[in-house]
Amino acid sequence: MLAIDILRWPGVNQAFLFSLVFTTGLSLVIIPIGKRRKFDRKATWGEAMIGSAYVFAVLFLAFGVVPHQFIDHADKELGWRKDKLVYGPFDILKSDTVGGSFPITISYEAIRDIMVVVIHVFYIGLMIYLFSWWQKRGEVKTTEVVSSSYGRPLVKKS
């Protein structure tokens, strides 16, 4: 029987994976807190300060630590440098400057930077969703239509 250590596979970085999972978890902890807290209750000064420090820490992790850990992993462990070019399967992405037929030269450093942008887009989307959810958590959607004194629905004509 083979003993396979998943964390020793090439391309797996414990610091990056931990920071990604930890930051996403800290972000999603807001949902149970928001469900438990009454929406019409005003925050005290201390609660506002703790909440703002918490959000600042999560934003620092999401936009500072997680992308840095990925860049560090790609540079040191994967060796994604500017001089290392992407050829793709069967050399379909091999540039015409090095004897291929693809018109663009793609380096692994460009792939690394695209992955960092994807990480940022993920966290921007998550933060927009969470901020929007927090602001809308007390709203009640009504499907009741206003009716006239005769019982007919009042519909605004366009």
Kinemage of the C-alpha trace (Angstrom):
@kinemage 1
@onewidth
@group {chain A} dominant
@subgroup {mainchain}
@vectorlist {calphas} color= white
{ca met a 1} P 0.000 0.000 0.000
{ca leu a 2} L 1.294 3.445 -0.929
{ca ala a 3} L 1.230 6.221 1.588
{ca ile a 4} L 0.509 9.457 -0.270
{ca asp a 5} L 1.030 12.730 1.506
{ca ile a 6} L -1.343 15.144 -0.222
{ca leu a 7} L 0.455 18.187 1.139
{ca arg a 8} L 3.703 17.059 -0.552
{ca trp a 9} L 2.252 16.989 -4.067
{ca pro a 10} L 3.804 19.505 -6.440
{ca gly a 11} L 1.736 22.653 -6.651
{ca val a 12} L 0.265 22.367 -3.146
{ca asn a 13} L 1.306 25.101 -0.735
{ca gln a 14} L 0.124 24.916 2.860
{ca ala a 15} L 0.499 28.642 3.553
{ca phe a 16} L -1.541 29.651 0.491
{ca leu a 17} L -4.271 27.059 1.050
{ca phe a 18} L -4.544 27.880 4.760
{ca ser a 19} L -4.748 31.628 4.128
{ca leu a 20} L -7.356 31.124 1.380
{ca val a 21} L -9.586 28.853 3.487
{ca phe a 22} L -9.079 30.881 6.686
{ca thr a 23} L -9.913 34.210 5.025
{ca thr a 24} L -12.972 32.818 3.257
{ca gly a 25} L -14.138 31.280 6.540
{ca leu a 26} L -13.658 34.563 8.406
{ca ser a 27} L -15.667 36.297 5.698
{ca leu a 28} L -18.551 33.838 5.884
{ca val a 29} L -18.743 33.999 9.709
{ca ile a 30} L -20.632 37.263 9.172
{ca ile a 31} L -23.744 35.378 7.971
{ca pro a 32} L -24.582 33.530 11.232
{ca ile a 33} L -23.775 36.678 13.218
{ca gly a 34} L -26.128 38.718 11.033
{ca lys a 35} L -28.907 36.144 11.325
{ca arg a 36} L -28.632 36.083 15.105
{ca arg a 37} L -28.504 39.860 15.590
{ca lys a 38} L -31.729 41.887 15.399
{ca phe a 39} L -31.628 44.111 12.349
{ca asp a 40} L -33.238 47.138 14.033
{ca arg a 41} L -30.837 47.170 16.998
{ca lys a 42} L -28.410 50.076 16.925
{ca ala a 43} L -24.730 49.251 17.323
{ca thr a 44} L -22.861 50.634 20.290
{ca trp a 45} L -19.584 52.482 19.874
{ca gly a 46} L -17.599 49.440 21.028
{ca glu a 47} L -19.450 47.075 18.681
{ca ala a 48} L -18.822 49.426 15.768
{ca met a 49} L -15.100 49.615 16.561
{ca ile a 50} L -14.748 45.842 16.904
{ca gly a 51} L -16.743 45.310 13.708
{ca ser a 52} L -14.663 47.783 11.743
{ca ala a 53} L -11.406 46.254 13.020
{ca tyr a 54} L -12.695 42.791 12.071
{ca val a 55} L -13.650 43.913 8.553
{ca phe a 56} L -10.285 45.656 8.139
{ca ala a 57} L -8.460 42.479 9.193
{ca val a 58} L -10.467 40.344 6.758
{ca leu a 59} L -9.850 42.813 3.924
{ca phe a 60} L -6.122 42.876 4.766
{ca leu a 61} L -6.007 39.079 4.599
{ca ala a 62} L -8.104 38.886 1.421
{ca phe a 63} L -6.267 41.525 -0.594
{ca gly a 64} L -2.815 41.386 0.989
{ca val a 65} L -1.904 38.027 2.435
{ca val a 66} L -3.698 35.562 0.129
{ca pro a 67} L -2.384 37.068 -3.164
{ca his a 68} L 1.110 37.393 -1.651
{ca gln a 69} L 1.100 33.736 -0.621
{ca phe a 70} L 0.110 32.688 -4.149
{ca ile a 71} L 2.779 34.893 -5.767
{ca asp a 72} L 5.375 33.559 -3.331
{ca his a 73} L 4.324 29.965 -4.090
{ca ala a 74} L 4.337 30.478 -7.852
{ca asp a 75} L 7.748 32.152 -7.829
{ca lys a 76} L 9.614 29.895 -5.410
{ca glu a 77} L 8.041 26.447 -5.607
{ca leu a 78} L 6.528 26.335 -9.087
{ca gly a 79} L 9.260 28.374 -10.758
{ca trp a 80} L 6.893 30.534 -12.791
{ca arg a 81} L 9.325 33.096 -14.174
{ca lys a 82} L 9.277 35.472 -17.122
{ca asp a 83} L 11.735 33.331 -19.107
{ca lys a 84} L 9.640 30.147 -18.681
{ca leu a 85} L 7.176 30.076 -21.588
{ca val a 86} L 3.832 28.288 -21.873
{ca tyr a 87} L 3.678 25.850 -24.754
{ca gly a 88} L 0.463 24.049 -23.855
{ca pro a 89} L -0.474 20.496 -24.738
{ca phe a 90} L 1.034 19.339 -28.037
{ca asp a 91} L 2.792 22.746 -28.303
{ca ile a 92} L -0.388 24.486 -29.530
{ca leu a 93} L 0.512 27.655 -27.568
{ca lys a 94} L 4.140 27.686 -28.713
{ca ser a 95} L 4.950 31.188 -29.902
{ca asp a 96} L 6.031 31.921 -33.454
{ca thr a 97} L 9.160 33.585 -32.054
{ca val a 98} L 10.421 30.199 -30.824
{ca gly a 99} L 9.302 28.111 -33.779
{ca gly a 100} L 5.588 27.567 -33.147
{ca ser a 101} L 2.484 28.938 -34.824
{ca phe a 102} L 0.781 30.835 -31.970
{ca pro a 103} L 1.033 34.638 -32.448
{ca ile a 104} L 1.366 35.503 -28.742
{ca thr a 105} L 4.209 34.730 -26.346
{ca ile a 106} L 2.790 33.687 -22.953
{ca ser a 107} L 5.041 33.342 -19.944
{ca tyr a 108} L 4.213 31.611 -16.701
{ca glu a 109} L 4.608 34.958 -14.947
{ca ala a 110} L 1.597 36.227 -16.928
{ca ile a 111} L -0.399 33.151 -15.865
{ca arg a 112} L 0.600 33.868 -12.257
{ca asp a 113} L -0.598 37.462 -12.536
{ca ile a 114} L -3.895 36.357 -14.092
{ca met a 115} L -4.424 33.956 -11.183
{ca val a 116} L -3.813 36.814 -8.720
{ca val a 117} L -6.442 38.882 -10.536
{ca val a 118} L -8.870 35.931 -10.257
{ca ile a 119} L -8.208 35.788 -6.492
{ca his a 120} L -8.933 39.522 -6.219
{ca val a 121} L -12.138 39.212 -8.286
{ca phe a 122} L -13.299 36.326 -6.072
{ca tyr a 123} L -12.845 38.356 -2.899
{ca ile a 124} L -14.340 41.531 -4.410
{ca gly a 125} L -17.438 39.547 -5.389
{ca leu a 126} L -17.635 37.897 -1.968
{ca met a 127} L -17.306 41.236 -0.164
{ca ile a 128} L -19.937 42.917 -2.353
{ca tyr a 129} L -22.305 40.013 -1.696
{ca leu a 130} L -21.695 40.081 2.073
{ca phe a 131} L -22.004 43.870 2.370
{ca ser a 132} L -25.219 43.814 0.336
{ca trp a 133} L -26.592 40.908 2.369
{ca trp a 134} L -25.828 42.720 5.648
{ca gln a 135} L -27.652 45.870 4.492
{ca lys a 136} L -30.718 43.966 3.243
{ca arg a 137} L -31.046 41.491 6.114
{ca gly a 138} L -34.041 43.232 7.743
{ca glu a 139} L -36.092 43.940 4.646
{ca val a 140} L -39.406 42.145 4.257
{ca lys a 141} L -40.655 41.579 0.742
{ca thr a 142} L -44.377 42.085 0.374
{ca thr a 143} L -46.422 40.739 -2.483
{ca glu a 144} L -49.567 42.499 -1.337
{ca val a 145} L -50.974 44.882 -3.928
{ca val a 146} L -52.623 48.082 -2.757
{ca ser a 147} L -56.339 48.011 -3.566
{ca ser a 148} L -58.915 50.748 -3.901
{ca ser a 149} L -61.957 51.140 -1.668
{ca tyr a 150} L -63.865 49.068 -4.238
{ca gly a 151} L -61.455 46.141 -3.905
{ca arg a 152} L -59.700 46.591 -7.224
{ca pro a 153} L -55.908 46.620 -7.351
{ca leu a 154} L -54.312 50.013 -7.865
{ca val a 155} L -51.817 49.687 -10.683
{ca lys a 156} L -49.791 52.610 -11.861
{ca lys a 157} L -50.123 53.088 -15.613
{ca ser a 158} L -46.988 53.774 -17.609
